[in-house]
């Protein structure tokens, strides 16, 4: 006796529809993606409103030097959250523009101190009100309490 095997086929129209499940990882819900979008919005505002030809990293270096006074390039990099190569490029460009200058560290002759030149001080003073306005515009969609909470929470993540 011979057995016959029958293969059943199901036509596509008879297949049970399967509801797609929600993916485990939704990009729009991820903090890194959200922060990148906020950063892009902020840098657009910055470029439009800073009022002088400075990048955000150049402004960070000028602003920090205004706060601290002269310091080593390495220390400035740490204070502005820039790696060694980035801070070197920033200082090289600012120095080429006459906004920063270097001098030997009296406490350690092997180290150079970076400081603002007279033009650097003037540029920082001129740009500071614009930089404050840029921060206000970046946070404008939030009310005062939300701004305070957001900044406090972000500071906890650093």
N, CA, C and O atoms as a GROMACS GRO file, in nm:
protein
  632
    1UNK      N    1   0.083  -0.115   0.000
    1UNK     CA    2   0.000   0.000   0.000
    1UNK      C    3   0.089   0.124   0.000
    1UNK      O    4   0.184   0.135   0.078
    2UNK      N    5   0.059   0.212  -0.085
    2UNK     CA    6   0.135   0.335  -0.100
    2UNK      C    7   0.061   0.447  -0.031
    2UNK      O    8  -0.059   0.467  -0.048
    3UNK      N    9   0.138   0.518   0.046
    3UNK     CA   10   0.078   0.635   0.112
    3UNK      C   11   0.104   0.759   0.029
    3UNK      O   12   0.212   0.776  -0.027
    4UNK      N   13   0.009   0.841   0.023
    4UNK     CA   14   0.031   0.968  -0.046
    4UNK      C   15   0.034   1.078   0.059
    4UNK      O   16  -0.045   1.082   0.153
    5UNK      N   17   0.128   1.166   0.038
    5UNK     CA   18   0.142   1.280   0.128
    5UNK      C   19   0.085   1.401   0.057
    5UNK      O   20   0.122   1.431  -0.056
    6UNK      N   21  -0.001   1.466   0.123
    6UNK     CA   22  -0.056   1.586   0.060
    6UNK      C   23   0.003   1.710   0.127
    6UNK      O   24   0.008   1.720   0.249
    7UNK      N   25   0.044   1.800   0.047
    7UNK     CA   26   0.098   1.927   0.095
    7UNK      C   27  -0.011   2.031   0.084
    7UNK      O   28  -0.064   2.057  -0.024
    8UNK      N   29  -0.043   2.089   0.196
    8UNK     CA   30  -0.147   2.192   0.192
    8UNK      C   31  -0.079   2.326   0.166
    8UNK      O   32   0.024   2.357   0.226
    9UNK      N   33  -0.135   2.400   0.082
    9UNK     CA   34  -0.088   2.536   0.059
    9UNK      C   35  -0.199   2.631   0.097
    9UNK      O   36  -0.318   2.603   0.079
   10UNK      N   37  -0.158   2.741   0.149
   10UNK     CA   38  -0.256   2.842   0.188
   10UNK      C   39  -0.238   2.960   0.096
   10UNK      O   40  -0.127   3.010   0.077
   11UNK      N   41  -0.344   3.004   0.040
   11UNK     CA   42  -0.335   3.120  -0.047
   11UNK      C   43  -0.314   3.243   0.040
   11UNK      O   44  -0.359   3.248   0.155
   12UNK      N   45  -0.245   3.342  -0.014
   12UNK     CA   46  -0.218   3.463   0.064
   12UNK      C   47  -0.344   3.528   0.120
   12UNK      O   48  -0.341   3.586   0.228
   13UNK      N   49  -0.450   3.518   0.049
   13UNK     CA   50  -0.572   3.583   0.095
   13UNK      C   51  -0.633   3.511   0.215
   13UNK      O   52  -0.715   3.568   0.287
   14UNK      N   53  -0.595   3.386   0.237
   14UNK     CA   54  -0.650   3.310   0.348
   14UNK      C   55  -0.561   3.315   0.473
   14UNK      O   56  -0.602   3.271   0.580
   15UNK      N   57  -0.440   3.368   0.459
   15UNK     CA   58  -0.351   3.376   0.574
   15UNK      C   59  -0.409   3.469   0.678
   15UNK      O   60  -0.469   3.572   0.647
   16UNK      N   61  -0.390   3.431   0.802
   16UNK     CA   62  -0.436   3.515   0.912
   16UNK      C   63  -0.348   3.638   0.918
   16UNK      O   64  -0.225   3.627   0.914
   17UNK      N   65  -0.406   3.754   0.929
   17UNK     CA   66  -0.324   3.875   0.932
   17UNK      C   67  -0.259   3.885   1.071
   17UNK      O   68  -0.322   3.863   1.174
   18UNK      N   69  -0.132   3.918   1.068
   18UNK     CA   70  -0.055   3.929   1.191
   18UNK      C   71  -0.032   4.077   1.219
   18UNK      O   72   0.021   4.150   1.135
   19UNK      N   73  -0.072   4.118   1.336
   19UNK     CA   74  -0.053   4.257   1.374
   19UNK      C   75   0.094   4.277   1.409
   19UNK      O   76   0.148   4.203   1.492
   20UNK      N   77   0.160   4.377   1.346
   20UNK     CA   78   0.301   4.397   1.378
   20UNK      C   79   0.316   4.439   1.525
   20UNK      O   80   0.235   4.514   1.580
   21UNK      N   81   0.421   4.386   1.586
   21UNK     CA   82   0.447   4.423   1.725
   21UNK      C   83   0.532   4.550   1.726
   21UNK      O   84   0.601   4.581   1.629
   22UNK      N   85   0.525   4.621   1.835
   22UNK     CA   86   0.605   4.743   1.851
   22UNK      C   87   0.751   4.702   1.866
   22UNK      O   88   0.783   4.616   1.948
   23UNK      N   89   0.840   4.763   1.788
   23UNK     CA   90   0.982   4.729   1.801
   23UNK      C   91   1.032   4.761   1.942
   23UNK      O   92   0.980   4.850   2.009
   24UNK      N   93   1.132   4.689   1.985
   24UNK     CA   94   1.190   4.709   2.117
   24UNK      C   95   1.256   4.847   2.128
   24UNK      O   96   1.249   4.911   2.233
   25UNK      N   97   1.319   4.892   2.021
   25UNK     CA   98   1.395   5.017   2.022
   25UNK      C   99   1.328   5.116   1.928
   25UNK      O  100   1.325   5.095   1.807
   26UNK      N  101   1.273   5.223   1.984
   26UNK     CA  102   1.210   5.329   1.906
   26UNK      C  103   1.304   5.449   1.911
   26UNK      O  104   1.323   5.508   2.018
   27UNK      N  105   1.363   5.485   1.799
   27UNK     CA  106   1.463   5.591   1.795
   27UNK      C  107   1.411   5.722   1.853
   27UNK      O  108   1.482   5.788   1.930
   28UNK      N  109   1.289   5.760   1.818
   28UNK     CA  110   1.235   5.888   1.863
   28UNK      C  111   1.221   5.898   2.014
   28UNK      O  112   1.207   6.008   2.068
   29UNK      N  113   1.225   5.786   2.085
   29UNK     CA  114   1.212   5.786   2.231
   29UNK      C  115   1.346   5.784   2.303
   29UNK      O  116   1.349   5.784   2.426
   30UNK      N  117   1.456   5.784   2.230
   30UNK     CA  118   1.588   5.767   2.291
   30UNK      C  119   1.652   5.901   2.324
   30UNK      O  120   1.649   5.994   2.244
   31UNK      N  121   1.710   5.909   2.443
   31UNK     CA  122   1.769   6.034   2.492
   31UNK      C  123   1.878   6.087   2.399
   31UNK      O  124   1.884   6.207   2.374
   32UNK      N  125   1.962   5.999   2.347
   32UNK     CA  126   2.069   6.045   2.258
   32UNK      C  127   2.015   6.111   2.133
   32UNK      O  128   2.066   6.214   2.089
   33UNK      N  129   1.912   6.052   2.076
   33UNK     CA  130   1.850   6.109   1.956
   33UNK      C  131   1.784   6.243   1.986
   33UNK      O  132   1.797   6.338   1.909
   34UNK      N  133   1.714   6.249   2.098
   34UNK     CA  134   1.648   6.374   2.137
   34UNK      C  135   1.752   6.483   2.163
   34UNK      O  136   1.736   6.597   2.118
   35UNK      N  137   1.858   6.448   2.236
   35UNK     CA  138   1.964   6.546   2.263
   35UNK      C  139   2.029   6.595   2.135
   35UNK      O  140   2.061   6.713   2.123
   36UNK      N  141   2.050   6.505   2.039
   36UNK     CA  142   2.110   6.546   1.912
   36UNK      C  143   2.020   6.644   1.838
   36UNK      O  144   2.068   6.741   1.780
   37UNK      N  145   1.889   6.618   1.840
   37UNK     CA  146   1.798   6.711   1.773
   37UNK      C  147   1.797   6.847   1.843
   37UNK      O  148   1.795   6.951   1.776
   38UNK      N  149   1.798   6.848   1.975
   38UNK     CA  150   1.802   6.973   2.049
   38UNK      C  151   1.933   7.046   2.020
   38UNK      O  152   1.934   7.167   2.001
   39UNK      N  153   2.044   6.970   2.015
   39UNK     CA  154   2.174   7.031   1.984
   39UNK      C  155   2.174   7.092   1.844
   39UNK      O  156   2.228   7.201   1.824
   40UNK      N  157   2.114   7.024   1.748
   40UNK     CA  158   2.106   7.078   1.612
   40UNK      C  159   2.026   7.208   1.611
   40UNK      O  160   2.065   7.304   1.544
   41UNK      N  161   1.917   7.212   1.684
   41UNK     CA  162   1.837   7.334   1.692
   41UNK      C  163   1.918   7.446   1.758
   41UNK      O  164   1.918   7.560   1.711
   42UNK      N  165   1.986   7.413   1.866
   42UNK     CA  166   2.066   7.512   1.937
   42UNK      C  167   2.179   7.566   1.848
   42UNK      O  168   2.201   7.687   1.845
   43UNK      N  169   2.249   7.480   1.776
   43UNK     CA  170   2.359   7.528   1.692
   43UNK      C  171   2.309   7.614   1.577
   43UNK      O  172   2.380   7.704   1.532
   44UNK      N  173   2.191   7.586   1.527
   44UNK     CA  174   2.131   7.671   1.424
   44UNK      C  175   2.104   7.811   1.480
   44UNK      O  176   2.134   7.911   1.415
   45UNK      N  177   2.048   7.816   1.600
   45UNK     CA  178   2.023   7.945   1.666
   45UNK      C  179   2.157   8.015   1.692
   45UNK      O  180   2.170   8.135   1.669
   46UNK      N  181   2.255   7.939   1.741
   46UNK     CA  182   2.386   7.995   1.772
   46UNK      C  183   2.449   8.059   1.648
   46UNK      O  184   2.493   8.173   1.652
   47UNK      N  185   2.452   7.985   1.538
   47UNK     CA  186   2.514   8.036   1.415
   47UNK      C  187   2.444   8.162   1.365
   47UNK      O  188   2.508   8.254   1.314
   48UNK      N  189   2.316   8.164   1.381
   48UNK     CA  190   2.238   8.279   1.334
   48UNK      C  191   2.259   8.402   1.423
   48UNK      O  192   2.262   8.514   1.372
   49UNK      N  193   2.272   8.382   1.554
   49UNK     CA  194   2.262   8.494   1.647
   49UNK      C  195   2.389   8.532   1.722
   49UNK      O  196   2.389   8.634   1.792
   50UNK      N  197   2.498   8.456   1.711
   50UNK     CA  198   2.615   8.489   1.791
   50UNK      C  199   2.672   8.627   1.754
   50UNK      O  200   2.730   8.695   1.838
   51UNK      N  201   2.655   8.666   1.629
   51UNK     CA  202   2.693   8.802   1.590
   51UNK      C  203   2.836   8.816   1.541
   51UNK      O  204   2.871   8.920   1.486
   52UNK      N  205   2.918   8.717   1.561
   52UNK     CA  206   3.056   8.717   1.513
   52UNK      C  207   3.087   8.578   1.462
   52UNK      O  208   3.014   8.483   1.489
   53UNK      N  209   3.193   8.566   1.389
   53UNK     CA  210   3.228   8.438   1.328
   53UNK      C  211   3.297   8.347   1.430
   53UNK      O  212   3.420   8.339   1.434
   54UNK      N  213   3.217   8.279   1.512
   54UNK     CA  214   3.268   8.185   1.612
   54UNK      C  215   3.186   8.057   1.606
   54UNK      O  216   3.065   8.059   1.583
   55UNK      N  217   3.253   7.945   1.628
   55UNK     CA  218   3.183   7.818   1.644
   55UNK      C  219   3.146   7.802   1.791
   55UNK      O  220   3.201   7.872   1.876
   56UNK      N  221   3.054   7.711   1.822
   56UNK     CA  222   3.023   7.688   1.964
   56UNK      C  223   3.145   7.647   2.047
   56UNK      O  224   3.157   7.687   2.162
   57UNK      N  225   3.236   7.568   1.989
   57UNK     CA  226   3.355   7.529   2.066
   57UNK      C  227   3.450   7.646   2.086
   57UNK      O  228   3.513   7.657   2.191
   58UNK      N  229   3.462   7.733   1.986
   58UNK     CA  230   3.545   7.853   2.002
   58UNK      C  231   3.485   7.944   2.109
   58UNK      O  232   3.558   7.998   2.193
   59UNK      N  233   3.353   7.961   2.105
   59UNK     CA  234   3.289   8.043   2.206
   59UNK      C  235   3.310   7.983   2.345
   59UNK      O  236   3.338   8.056   2.441
   60UNK      N  237   3.298   7.851   2.358
   60UNK     CA  238   3.319   7.785   2.487
   60UNK      C  239   3.458   7.816   2.541
   60UNK      O  240   3.473   7.845   2.660
   61UNK      N  241   3.559   7.809   2.456
   61UNK     CA  242   3.696   7.838   2.499
   61UNK      C  243   3.710   7.984   2.544
   61UNK      O  244   3.768   8.011   2.649
   62UNK      N  245   3.657   8.077   2.465
   62UNK     CA  246   3.663   8.219   2.503
   62UNK      C  247   3.589   8.244   2.634
   62UNK      O  248   3.639   8.313   2.723
   63UNK      N  249   3.470   8.188   2.646
   63UNK     CA  250   3.390   8.209   2.767
   63UNK      C  251   3.461   8.152   2.889
   63UNK      O  252   3.463   8.215   2.995
   64UNK      N  253   3.518   8.032   2.877
   64UNK     CA  254   3.585   7.970   2.991
   64UNK      C  255   3.711   8.048   3.029
   64UNK      O  256   3.740   8.064   3.147
   65UNK      N  257   3.786   8.095   2.930
   65UNK     CA  258   3.904   8.177   2.961
   65UNK      C  259   3.864   8.308   3.028
   65UNK      O  260   3.939   8.359   3.112
   66UNK      N  261   3.748   8.362   2.994
   66UNK     CA  262   3.697   8.481   3.061
   66UNK      C  263   3.671   8.450   3.208
   66UNK      O  264   3.698   8.533   3.295
   67UNK      N  265   3.618   8.332   3.235
   67UNK     CA  266   3.588   8.291   3.373
   67UNK      C  267   3.714   8.261   3.453
   67UNK      O  268   3.727   8.305   3.568
   68UNK      N  269   3.807   8.186   3.393
   68UNK     CA  270   3.920   8.131   3.470
   68UNK      C  271   4.046   8.213   3.462
   68UNK      O  272   4.130   8.207   3.552
   69UNK      N  273   4.060   8.290   3.356
   69UNK     CA  274   4.189   8.352   3.329
   69UNK      C  275   4.280   8.249   3.262
   69UNK      O  276   4.234   8.142   3.223
   70UNK      N  277   4.408   8.281   3.250
   70UNK     CA  278   4.501   8.191   3.181
   70UNK      C  279   4.502   8.051   3.242
   70UNK      O  280   4.496   8.035   3.364
   71UNK      N  281   4.512   7.952   3.157
   71UNK     CA  282   4.526   7.814   3.202
   71UNK      C  283   4.592   7.733   3.091
   71UNK      O  284   4.602   7.779   2.978
   72UNK      N  285   4.636   7.614   3.125
   72UNK     CA  286   4.699   7.530   3.024
   72UNK      C  287   4.594   7.484   2.923
   72UNK      O  288   4.474   7.482   2.952
   73UNK      N  289   4.640   7.448   2.806
   73UNK     CA  290   4.551   7.400   2.701
   73UNK      C  291   4.480   7.274   2.746
   73UNK      O  292   4.360   7.257   2.720
   74UNK      N  293   4.551   7.184   2.814
   74UNK     CA  294   4.490   7.060   2.865
   74UNK      C  295   4.379   7.091   2.965
   74UNK      O  296   4.270   7.034   2.958
   75UNK      N  297   4.408   7.181   3.057
   75UNK     CA  298   4.308   7.219   3.157
   75UNK      C  299   4.188   7.282   3.089
   75UNK      O  300   4.074   7.253   3.125
   76UNK      N  301   4.211   7.368   2.992
   76UNK     CA  302   4.101   7.432   2.919
   76UNK      C  303   4.017   7.326   2.848
   76UNK      O  304   3.894   7.335   2.846
   77UNK      N  305   4.082   7.227   2.791
   77UNK     CA  306   4.009   7.118   2.727
   77UNK      C  307   3.919   7.045   2.826
   77UNK      O  308   3.804   7.015   2.796
   78UNK      N  309   3.972   7.017   2.944
   78UNK     CA  310   3.892   6.949   3.046
   78UNK      C  311   3.774   7.036   3.089
   78UNK      O  312   3.662   6.988   3.105
   79UNK      N  313   3.801   7.165   3.108
   79UNK     CA  314   3.696   7.256   3.155
   79UNK      C  315   3.585   7.278   3.052
   79UNK      O  316   3.472   7.311   3.087
   80UNK      N  317   3.617   7.258   2.925
   80UNK     CA  318   3.519   7.280   2.818
   80UNK      C  319   3.472   7.148   2.756
   80UNK      O  320   3.400   7.150   2.656
   81UNK      N  321   3.510   7.037   2.814
   81UNK     CA  322   3.469   6.903   2.767
   81UNK      C  323   3.512   6.877   2.623
   81UNK      O  324   3.435   6.824   2.542
   82UNK      N  325   3.636   6.916   2.591
   82UNK     CA  326   3.692   6.890   2.458
   82UNK      C  327   3.814   6.800   2.471
   82UNK      O  328   3.893   6.814   2.564
   83UNK      N  329   3.826   6.707   2.377
   83UNK     CA  330   3.944   6.621   2.379
   83UNK      C  331   4.067   6.700   2.335
   83UNK      O  332   4.056   6.814   2.288
   84UNK      N  333   4.183   6.639   2.351
   84UNK     CA  334   4.311   6.707   2.327
   84UNK      C  335   4.318   6.763   2.184
   84UNK      O  336   4.358   6.878   2.165
   85UNK      N  337   4.281   6.683   2.085
   85UNK     CA  338   4.291   6.729   1.946
   85UNK      C  339   4.195   6.844   1.918
   85UNK      O  340   4.230   6.938   1.847
   86UNK      N  341   4.075   6.836   1.973
   86UNK     CA  342   3.976   6.941   1.948
   86UNK      C  343   4.020   7.074   2.010
   86UNK      O  344   4.016   7.177   1.943
   87UNK      N  345   4.061   7.072   2.136
   87UNK     CA  346   4.100   7.198   2.201
   87UNK      C  347   4.223   7.257   2.133
   87UNK      O  348   4.235   7.379   2.123
   88UNK      N  349   4.314   7.172   2.087
   88UNK     CA  350   4.433   7.223   2.016
   88UNK      C  351   4.390   7.297   1.890
   88UNK      O  352   4.438   7.407   1.863
   89UNK      N  353   4.301   7.237   1.812
   89UNK     CA  354   4.253   7.302   1.691
   89UNK      C  355   4.179   7.432   1.720
   89UNK      O  356   4.196   7.531   1.648
   90UNK      N  357   4.098   7.431   1.824
   90UNK     CA  358   4.024   7.552   1.863
   90UNK      C  359   4.122   7.663   1.900
   90UNK      O  360   4.108   7.776   1.852
   91UNK      N  361   4.220   7.632   1.984
   91UNK     CA  362   4.315   7.735   2.027
   91UNK      C  363   4.403   7.781   1.911
   91UNK      O  364   4.432   7.900   1.899
   92UNK      N  365   4.444   7.689   1.825
   92UNK     CA  366   4.522   7.728   1.707
   92UNK      C  367   4.444   7.830   1.622
   92UNK      O  368   4.501   7.929   1.577
   93UNK      N  369   4.313   7.804   1.601
   93UNK     CA  370   4.232   7.894   1.519
   93UNK      C  371   4.209   8.028   1.590
   93UNK      O  372   4.213   8.134   1.526
   94UNK      N  373   4.184   8.023   1.720
   94UNK     CA  374   4.164   8.148   1.794
   94UNK      C  375   4.292   8.230   1.799
   94UNK      O  376   4.288   8.353   1.789
   95UNK      N  377   4.405   8.164   1.814
   95UNK     CA  378   4.534   8.234   1.816
   95UNK      C  379   4.563   8.296   1.680
   95UNK      O  380   4.612   8.409   1.671
   96UNK      N  381   4.535   8.222   1.573
   96UNK     CA  382   4.556   8.275   1.438
   96UNK      C  383   4.470   8.400   1.413
   96UNK      O  384   4.508   8.486   1.334
   97UNK      N  385   4.358   8.408   1.479
   97UNK     CA  386   4.269   8.525   1.466
   97UNK      C  387   4.305   8.636   1.564
   97UNK      O  388   4.242   8.743   1.564
   98UNK      N  389   4.404   8.611   1.648
   98UNK     CA  390   4.445   8.713   1.744
   98UNK      C  391   4.357   8.721   1.867
   98UNK      O  392   4.360   8.821   1.939
   99UNK      N  393   4.278   8.617   1.894
   99UNK     CA  394   4.186   8.621   2.008
   99UNK      C  395   4.244   8.556   2.134
   99UNK      O  396   4.201   8.586   2.246
  100UNK      N  397   4.340   8.466   2.115
  100UNK     CA  398   4.410   8.406   2.229
  100UNK      C  399   4.559   8.415   2.204
  100UNK      O  400   4.604   8.438   2.091
  101UNK      N  401   4.634   8.397   2.311
  101UNK     CA  402   4.779   8.395   2.301
  101UNK      C  403   4.833   8.296   2.403
  101UNK      O  404   4.764   8.261   2.499
  102UNK      N  405   4.954   8.251   2.381
  102UNK     CA  406   5.015   8.158   2.474
  102UNK      C  407   5.142   8.220   2.531
  102UNK      O  408   5.207   8.303   2.469
  103UNK      N  409   5.173   8.176   2.653
  103UNK     CA  410   5.295   8.222   2.720
  103UNK      C  411   5.343   8.110   2.810
  103UNK      O  412   5.264   8.025   2.852
  104UNK      N  413   5.474   8.108   2.840
  104UNK     CA  414   5.524   8.004   2.930
  104UNK      C  415   5.460   8.014   3.068
  104UNK      O  416   5.435   8.124   3.118
  105UNK      N  417   5.435   7.901   3.129
  105UNK     CA  418   5.381   7.896   3.265
  105UNK      C  419   5.496   7.922   3.361
  105UNK      O  420   5.593   7.846   3.363
  106UNK      N  421   5.488   8.027   3.442
  106UNK     CA  422   5.599   8.056   3.534
  106UNK      C  423   5.623   7.944   3.635
  106UNK      O  424   5.734   7.929   3.686
  107UNK      N  425   5.520   7.864   3.664
  107UNK     CA  426   5.534   7.754   3.760
  107UNK      C  427   5.592   7.628   3.696
  107UNK      O  428   5.644   7.542   3.766
  108UNK      N  429   5.582   7.618   3.563
  108UNK     CA  430   5.631   7.498   3.494
  108UNK      C  431   5.670   7.540   3.352
  108UNK      O  432   5.585   7.555   3.265
  109UNK      N  433   5.799   7.557   3.331
  109UNK     CA  434   5.849   7.606   3.203
  109UNK      C  435   5.818   7.517   3.084
  109UNK      O  436   5.829   7.562   2.970
  110UNK      N  437   5.780   7.392   3.109
  110UNK     CA  438   5.747   7.301   2.998
  110UNK      C  439   5.605   7.322   2.948
  110UNK      O  440   5.568   7.274   2.840
  111UNK      N  441   5.524   7.395   3.025
  111UNK     CA  442   5.383   7.410   2.992
  111UNK      C  443   5.357   7.552   2.942
  111UNK      O  444   5.417   7.649   2.988
  112UNK      N  445   5.265   7.562   2.847
  112UNK     CA  446   5.220   7.692   2.798
  112UNK      C  447   5.084   7.725   2.858
  112UNK      O  448   5.000   7.637   2.875
  113UNK      N  449   5.065   7.850   2.889
  113UNK     CA  450   4.935   7.898   2.934
  113UNK      C  451   4.865   7.965   2.818
  113UNK      O  452   4.927   8.036   2.739
  114UNK      N  453   4.737   7.942   2.807
  114UNK     CA  454   4.653   8.007   2.707
  114UNK      C  455   4.577   8.118   2.777
  114UNK      O  456   4.523   8.098   2.886
  115UNK      N  457   4.573   8.233   2.715
  115UNK     CA  458   4.498   8.345   2.771
  115UNK      C  459   4.430   8.423   2.659
  115UNK      O  460   4.464   8.408   2.542
  116UNK      N  461   4.335   8.504   2.698
  116UNK     CA  462   4.269   8.591   2.600
  116UNK      C  463   4.360   8.709   2.569
  116UNK      O  464   4.423   8.766   2.659
  117UNK      N  465   4.366   8.745   2.444
  117UNK     CA  466   4.433   8.869   2.404
  117UNK      C  467   4.334   8.984   2.431
  117UNK      O  468   4.220   8.960   2.470
  118UNK      N  469   4.380   9.105   2.411
  118UNK     CA  470   4.289   9.220   2.425
  118UNK      C  471   4.169   9.203   2.330
  118UNK      O  472   4.055   9.226   2.370
  119UNK      N  473   4.197   9.164   2.206
  119UNK     CA  474   4.088   9.142   2.109
  119UNK      C  475   3.997   9.028   2.155
  119UNK      O  476   3.876   9.032   2.133
  120UNK      N  477   4.054   8.928   2.218
  120UNK     CA  478   3.974   8.817   2.271
  120UNK      C  479   3.880   8.860   2.381
  120UNK      O  480   3.765   8.819   2.385
  121UNK      N  481   3.932   8.945   2.471
  121UNK     CA  482   3.846   9.001   2.577
  121UNK      C  483   3.732   9.082   2.515
  121UNK      O  484   3.617   9.069   2.557
  122UNK      N  485   3.764   9.165   2.417
  122UNK     CA  486   3.661   9.248   2.353
  122UNK      C  487   3.557   9.162   2.282
  122UNK      O  488   3.437   9.189   2.287
  123UNK      N  489   3.604   9.057   2.214
  123UNK     CA  490   3.513   8.968   2.144
  123UNK      C  491   3.421   8.896   2.242
  123UNK      O  492   3.301   8.885   2.219
  124UNK      N  493   3.479   8.847   2.352
  124UNK     CA  494   3.398   8.778   2.453
  124UNK      C  495   3.294   8.872   2.514
  124UNK      O  496   3.179   8.832   2.534
  125UNK      N  497   3.332   8.995   2.543
  125UNK     CA  498   3.238   9.093   2.598
  125UNK      C  499   3.126   9.123   2.499
  125UNK      O  500   3.010   9.135   2.537
  126UNK      N  501   3.162   9.134   2.372
  126UNK     CA  502   3.063   9.164   2.268
  126UNK      C  503   2.967   9.047   2.249
  126UNK      O  504   2.847   9.068   2.229
  127UNK      N  505   3.018   8.924   2.254
  127UNK     CA  506   2.938   8.806   2.224
  127UNK      C  507   2.854   8.759   2.343
  127UNK      O  508   2.752   8.692   2.322
  128UNK      N  509   2.893   8.791   2.466
  128UNK     CA  510   2.824   8.738   2.584
  128UNK      C  511   2.673   8.766   2.584
  128UNK      O  512   2.596   8.674   2.610
  129UNK      N  513   2.628   8.889   2.557
  129UNK     CA  514   2.482   8.911   2.556
  129UNK      C  515   2.411   8.827   2.449
  129UNK      O  516   2.300   8.778   2.471
  130UNK      N  517   2.476   8.810   2.334
  130UNK     CA  518   2.416   8.727   2.229
  130UNK      C  519   2.410   8.581   2.274
  130UNK      O  520   2.311   8.512   2.249
  131UNK      N  521   2.516   8.533   2.340
  131UNK     CA  522   2.519   8.395   2.387
  131UNK      C  523   2.409   8.370   2.490
  131UNK      O  524   2.346   8.265   2.490
  132UNK      N  525   2.387   8.466   2.577
  132UNK     CA  526   2.278   8.454   2.675
  132UNK      C  527   2.143   8.449   2.605
  132UNK      O  528   2.056   8.370   2.642
  133UNK      N  529   2.125   8.532   2.503
  133UNK     CA  530   2.000   8.533   2.426
  133UNK      C  531   1.981   8.400   2.354
  133UNK      O  532   1.868   8.351   2.343
  134UNK      N  533   2.089   8.342   2.305
  134UNK     CA  534   2.082   8.212   2.236
  134UNK      C  535   2.034   8.105   2.334
  134UNK      O  536   1.950   8.022   2.300
  135UNK      N  537   2.089   8.106   2.455
  135UNK     CA  538   2.044   8.009   2.557
  135UNK      C  539   1.896   8.029   2.589
  135UNK      O  540   1.821   7.932   2.602
  136UNK      N  541   1.854   8.155   2.602
  136UNK     CA  542   1.712   8.182   2.629
  136UNK      C  543   1.624   8.130   2.515
  136UNK      O  544   1.520   8.069   2.540
  137UNK      N  545   1.666   8.152   2.391
  137UNK     CA  546   1.583   8.106   2.278
  137UNK      C  547   1.580   7.954   2.271
  137UNK      O  548   1.476   7.896   2.241
  138UNK      N  549   1.693   7.889   2.297
  138UNK     CA  550   1.695   7.743   2.297
  138UNK      C  551   1.594   7.688   2.396
  138UNK      O  552   1.526   7.589   2.368
  139UNK      N  553   1.583   7.752   2.512
  139UNK     CA  554   1.493   7.704   2.617
  139UNK      C  555   1.354   7.767   2.612
  139UNK      O  556   1.270   7.738   2.696
  140UNK      N  557   1.329   7.853   2.514
  140UNK     CA  558   1.203   7.928   2.506
  140UNK      C  559   1.076   7.843   2.509
  140UNK      O  560   0.976   7.888   2.565
  141UNK      N  561   1.075   7.722   2.452
  141UNK     CA  562   0.951   7.643   2.458
  141UNK      C  563   0.911   7.600   2.600
  141UNK      O  564   0.801   7.551   2.621
  142UNK      N  565   1.000   7.618   2.697
  142UNK     CA  566   0.974   7.576   2.834
  142UNK      C  567   0.941   7.698   2.921
  142UNK      O  568   0.990   7.808   2.896
  143UNK      N  569   0.859   7.676   3.023
  143UNK     CA  570   0.836   7.785   3.119
  143UNK      C  571   0.955   7.789   3.216
  143UNK      O  572   1.041   7.701   3.212
  144UNK      N  573   0.958   7.887   3.303
  144UNK     CA  574   1.073   7.909   3.391
  144UNK      C  575   1.102   7.787   3.478
  144UNK      O  576   1.218   7.748   3.493
  145UNK      N  577   0.999   7.726   3.535
  145UNK     CA  578   1.019   7.609   3.622
  145UNK      C  579   1.071   7.491   3.541
  145UNK      O  580   1.159   7.418   3.587
  146UNK      N  581   1.018   7.472   3.420
  146UNK     CA  582   1.065   7.363   3.334
  146UNK      C  583   1.211   7.383   3.294
  146UNK      O  584   1.288   7.287   3.291
  147UNK      N  585   1.249   7.507   3.264
  147UNK     CA  586   1.389   7.537   3.230
  147UNK      C  587   1.480   7.501   3.346
  147UNK      O  588   1.583   7.436   3.327
  148UNK      N  589   1.443   7.543   3.464
  148UNK     CA  590   1.522   7.515   3.584
  148UNK      C  591   1.535   7.364   3.606
  148UNK      O  592   1.643   7.314   3.636
  149UNK      N  593   1.424   7.293   3.592
  149UNK     CA  594   1.423   7.148   3.612
  149UNK      C  595   1.508   7.079   3.507
  149UNK      O  596   1.587   6.990   3.539
  150UNK      N  597   1.493   7.119   3.380
  150UNK     CA  598   1.571   7.057   3.273
  150UNK      C  599   1.720   7.074   3.296
  150UNK      O  600   1.796   6.977   3.288
  151UNK      N  601   1.762   7.195   3.325
  151UNK     CA  602   1.905   7.221   3.347
  151UNK      C  603   1.956   7.140   3.467
  151UNK      O  604   2.065   7.084   3.462
  152UNK      N  605   1.877   7.134   3.574
  152UNK     CA  606   1.917   7.058   3.691
  152UNK      C  607   1.930   6.909   3.658
  152UNK      O  608   2.026   6.844   3.700
  153UNK      N  609   1.835   6.856   3.584
  153UNK     CA  610   1.840   6.714   3.547
  153UNK      C  611   1.958   6.684   3.454
  153UNK      O  612   2.027   6.584   3.471
  154UNK      N  613   1.979   6.771   3.357
  154UNK     CA  614   2.092   6.750   3.266
  154UNK      C  615   2.225   6.757   3.341
  154UNK      O  616   2.317   6.682   3.311
  155UNK      N  617   2.234   6.846   3.437
  155UNK     CA  618   2.357   6.855   3.518
  155UNK      C  619   2.380   6.726   3.597
  155UNK      O  620   2.495   6.688   3.620
  156UNK      N  621   2.275   6.659   3.638
  156UNK     CA  622   2.290   6.531   3.709
  156UNK      C  623   2.342   6.422   3.616
  156UNK      O  624   2.404   6.326   3.662
  157UNK      N  625   2.318   6.434   3.487
  157UNK     CA  626   2.364   6.333   3.391
  157UNK      C  627   2.509   6.352   3.348
  157UNK      O  628   2.566   6.263   3.285
  158UNK      N  629   2.571   6.466   3.381
  158UNK     CA  630   2.710   6.490   3.341
  158UNK      C  631   2.805   6.404   3.418
  158UNK      O  632   2.926   6.412   3.397
   0.00000   0.00000   0.00000
